[in-house]
Amino acid sequence: MERVREALAALGHPERRFPSLHVAGTNGKGSTCAFATAALRAAGHRVGLYTSPHLMRVNERFQVDGADISDEVLGQRILEVLARYPEAAHTPAPLTYFEFATVVALWHFAQEAVSVAVMETGLGGRLDATNTVSPLVTVITPVSFDHMEYLGNTLEAIAGEKAGILKPGVPAVISQQEPEAWQAIVRRADEKGAPVLREDRDFTLEAQPDGTFTYRGPRYRHLEGLSLALRGPHQRQNAAVALAALEQLDARGLAVPAEAARAGLASARWPGRLEELGSRPAVVLDGAHNPAGMKVLLASLDALYPGRALHAVFGVVGDKDRGPMMRGLFPRCASVHLTPLDSPRSLAPERYLHEAQALCGNVYAHASLDDALAGAMAQAQAEDLVLGTGSLFLIGAIRSRLMRNLGAIQRQS
């Protein structure tokens, strides 16, 4: 943290020029940020959004009012940071890639005069570069097993790292957690003197028979007839947490009327998460990359695509806990197409082909993503479902190809 603070000091502390909403957790961070950002924009605020990783272009990480930073402005911001903190260009570099990106984001938001920034942690929380902000409200979404080599091998240890974003006197909005994670978060909140708002105790979002939702919380009270732009049963929890965070921002002077919150839930976008592109067969992309994320994905497929035959295009990085993901997904598939990723961390399909074959009788190890996609499409009938999942690297690459192909089709028509 000292390295990042030194860089920010050299820039005149841009992180102090706007209030922040700081979001940590294992799964659901991005969707929660998307809901909150859309609502803040609907309330008339100029909103900065910093997320990671990106799907297709690094520009996605730096958004102001829903627009990615342009190549020209990103280059300009990098040069401005280097001019004020030339040490960043030294070898070896004093900042990691993510730390430097965070510094650039905070500088960019200050130059753009945002009225609020929504900041998603990259990894953990306590030692994350985003933990240099002074938030009005903090959020912790569901904590599960991921990045154990950095965060610890127990839910208690991982949750303790995530809870490192909690600050004295700053409201902490906490989603439903496993008991071990909840105890670690509450312990850290007590140590820090952070007031806690807990899902299903202090706020809740209930599904109604007509498909809408009703929110109950301390400030919006009884908000009925809500609709969610993001798909899947799990988005109810992400929306509830976002609404509770918005209530606390409103209570602390950053006005977010209830109707702006309603509009945000109905208009949020978060690509690559249960995103459907094309048809006959439909292609669904989801960035599930850990066991908890895969469990949520499978429940969502049951709800959204009951009875549809599934053809998976699957790729993983070598340090992920692939076993539980594969055991959940592959037995449900009519075919599985293993693919390498465009990443030095990619796990070669041949390395886990036998594991996959023990779970599904129709498995292929492909030399490239293009081959894997072609193989899945050839196996699928018109009413089937082609699913890309296992890594955000994979989802970004598939999305790039599909968007390029759709663009070519539109130009020809």
N, C-alpha and C positions, 0 to 999 in steps of 0.2 A: 504493500500500500504506500510505502514511503516514496517509491519511484513515481507512482502516479500523482501523488500529492505534490511532489517536486515539480513535475511537468505542469500541473494546473496552477501552481504558484507562479511559475514563469509566465503563464498566460494571463495572470491577473485574476485567477479564480473564476472562470466563466460559469462553473457549476453553481455559484452563489447568486447568479443573476436571474434565476427563475425558480419557482417551486417545482417539486417533482412528486410523482407517484412511483414508488420503487417496488418491483414485483420479483419475488423469488419462488422457487418450488422445483419439482421435477417434471411434472406434466401439467399442461393447461396454462402455462405462463403466457404464451403467445396469444391464445384466444382471449384470455382475460385482458391483456393489454389492448387487443383489437376492439373489444367491447367498450372498454374505458375510453380509448382514444376517440372512437366514433361519437360517444356521448359528449365528451368534452368539446369536440368540434361542433356538435349540434347546439351546445350551449353558447357558442360564439367565441370560444377560445382559440388562439393560435397555438397549435399543439405540435410539439416535437415527439417523435417516437423512435426509440433506439431498441432494436431487437437483434438476435443472432440465433443460429447462423442464417445466412441468406440462402435462398433457393436457386436463383438464376444469376443474379448480379450483386456485387457487394453494395451497390447503391441502395438496395432495399433496406439496409441496416439504418440508414439515416433518412428519416422522413419528416417533412414539415407539412402540416395540413393535408396529409394523405398522399403527398407526392414524394417519390424518391429523389434524392439529391442527383443533380445532373453530373455527367463526367467532368464538365468544365468547372463547376462549383466545387466538386470533391477535390479535384486537383488544386484549385485555389486554396481551399481550406487546409490541405496538407502542407502546402508551401507556407501558409501563414503560421501554422504551428511550428514548422521547422525553423522559420525565421526567429521565432521567439524562444524556442527551445531546441537549439541546434544539437544538443547532446543526443537527441533522438536518432540522429543519423550516424552516430558513432558505431564502431565495430569492436566488440560485440554490442548489439543494441541494448540500451538500458530498459526498454519496454518490450513486452511481448506484442504480437500482432493484435490481440484483443485489447490490451491496455492502450496501445497507440490509437486504435480505432475508437475506443471510448473517449479518449482525450479529444480527438478530432470531432466526435459527435457533440460533446459538451461545448466545445468552441463554436461549432456550427450553430447550435441552438441559441447560444448567446448572440452571435452575429445576426441571426434571423429574428431576434427579439421575440422568441416564443413566450407565451404567457404561462405555459406549463409543459413539462416534459414527462413522458411515460417511459420509464427505464426498466428494461428486462435484464436481470442478471445473466451472465454467461455461464458460470459454473459456480455452484455453492452460493456464497453470499458474504461471509465474513471477510474473505480476502479477495473478493471480486472487485475489479476496477470500478464498477458502477457504485460501489459502496462509499464512494467519495461524495455523493450527493447528500444534501440535507432535506429529506423528504417531508412533505406534509402528512403523508399516509404511507404505510408499508403493507404489503400483501404477501402471504405465503400460500401457494396453491398446493395440491396434494404432493406429499413427499414419498418417494419410493426409491428402489435401488437403481442407481446409475452413477457413473464416474466414481466407482468405489475406490479406485487406485488413488484418488485425490481426496475424497470426502469421508472415507471410512467404510467399514464392512457391516455396520449395523444401522438400522433406521434411526436409532438415537443419535449416533454420530453424524449421520447425514443431515438430519433435521437440525442438529445443533449448529452445523455450518450454515445451513439456509437461514436460521434464525439470527445469524450474525448481522443481518440488515436492520434488526429492531433497534429503535432509538428511544432515549428517555423522553417520556411525555408524548410520543408520537403514536397515534392509534395504529394498531396492527390488526388487519382483517385476515382471519385464518380460515381456510376451508376445512371440511371434515378430514381427519387424519387417522392413521392407525394409532392405537394407544401409545406405543413406544415413541412415535414421532411427536404426538401431541404433548406428552410429558416433557420432552426435551424443549419444545417450543415455549411452553408455559414457564419452565424453569428459567430460560433465557429472558423471557418477558418480565418475570419477577425481578431478575437481577438488574435489568435495564430500567425498570419502572415504566414499561410500555403498556398502556391499556389495551386489552385484547377483546376483539369482537369475534365470536365463534359461530360458524355456520350451524344452523339448526337450533342454536340457543339464542343468539341475538338477531339473526336474520335468516330468511328462508325464501326459496323460490319454488312454488308448488305448481305442478302440471294440472290443467283443468280438462274436463271431458271434451271440450270443443277444440283442443289443441293449443290453446293459449296458456299463459302462465300468470300467476299472481305472486307478487313480491310483498313480503312483510318485513319491515325493518324500522329502526328507530326514527328515521327522518321522513322517508317517503311513505311510511305507515302501511297503507294498503293500496298497492298499485296493481290494477287489474288489466286484463286484455293484452298482455305483453306477448310479442312474437320475437323469435330469435332467428337472425340471419344465418348463423352458423349451424351446421347439421350435426346430429348425433345426440343421444340421450345425455352424454357427459357434459354437453354445453350448458345444461341447466345449472350445474354447479359453477362453471366458469362465469356464467352471467350473474348468478347470485353474488359471487365474490366481487365481481366488478361493480355491481349496484351498491353493495355495502361500502366499497372503497369510495365511490362517487358521493355517497351520503356523507362520509367523513370529510371529503374534500370540501363539500358544500358547507359543512358545519365549521370548517376552519377558514372560511372566507373566499374560497374559489367557487363561485356560484355555479351550481349544476341543477337546474330545476328538474322536477320529476319528468316533465314531458321531454326534456332533452335526453334524459336517461332512457326513456322509452324509445325515442328515435334512434339512439345509438345501438341498442340491442337489435333493432330491426334493420340496420344498415351496415353493420360491421362486416369487414372482409378479412379473411385470413387464408391465403392460398396454400395449397398442398396439404390441407387437413380435411379429409373426407371430401375432396374436390372431385367432381365428376366432369370429365371432358370427353366429348364425342359420344357416339351411340352405336348400337348394333355391331359389335358389343360395346357396352359402356366401359370406359376406363376410369377407375377411381384411384386417386392418389392420396396416401396418408403417410405422414411422417413418423409413425410409431417406430421407435427405435430402442425400446426397453420393454421388459415383461409387463409392467403396468400399462404402458401405452398400447401394447398389443391386445391386452385384455379389453381395454376400452374400445379399440377398433373392432374387435370381433363382436362385441355387444351391439355396436352401432350397425354393423353389417346385417346382423340378425333383424334389427329394427327397420332398417331402410331397404334391404334387399332380400327379404325372406325367400328361401327356396331357390335362389339363383346359383347356378354352378359357378365355381370360382377358379380362376387361373391366375396364379400369383407370379409376379416378377419380383424377385427378392434378392437383396444385396445387403451386406453388413460390413462394418469395420471390425477389425480384428479384436479390439478391446471390449466389445459389447457382449453381454450375456445372451448369446443367441439361442441357447438350448430351450429355455422356457418360451421364447417367441416362436420357435419352430414347432415345438410340441403343441402349442395352441393353434397355430395356423395351418400347418401342412396337412394334418389328417382331414381337414375340411375341404381340401382343394382337389379339383379334378386334374389339375396339372400344376407343377411348380417349375419355374424357370430361374435358375440361379445365375446371377450376373456379377461381374467385377464392377467396382466403382472407380470413378475418376478421382482417386485419392490415394496418397501413399499409405494410408491406414487400411486400405481395402483388404478384405479376406478373399483369397482366390476361391472360386466355386469348387475346385477340385479338393480343397482342404476339408470341406464339410459335405461333400456329395453323398458319402455313405450314411452320414447322420440323416440327411434329408430323405434318402431312399428308404430308410427304415420307418419313416413316418407317412410317406405317400408313395403309391405304386407307379407314379408317372412323373418322374423328375428328370430334368435336363440341366447340365452344366454348360453354359454358353461362354464363348470367348469374348463377347462384347455385349453391351446393352442393346444395340440395334438388333443383334441376333436373338437376344432374349425376348425383346418386344415382338419381333416377327414370329417367334416360336409360340408365344402365348396367344397372339392374334390368330394364328393358323389353327390352334387347338380349340379356340372358343367358337361357340355357336352365337347366332345373332342375339339371343336373349341371355347369354351368359355375362359374366362380369370379369374383366381383367383388372387385377389389383396390383398396384405398385406400392411396395412398403419395405420397411427394414432399416432405412437410413434417409435422413434429409438430403444427403449427397445424391442418393438415387432419385428421390422425388424431384429435386431441382433439375436433374439431367433429363428425366422423362418429360417433365413439364415443358422444358425448353424445346424438345423435339416435337411434342404434340402441338404446342402453340405455333411453332414454325410451320408445321404441316397444315394446321387450320388456316393460318394466314395465307398460305399458297393456294388453298382451295377457294378462299374468299376472293383472292385476286383473279383467279381463273373464271369465277362465276360473274 
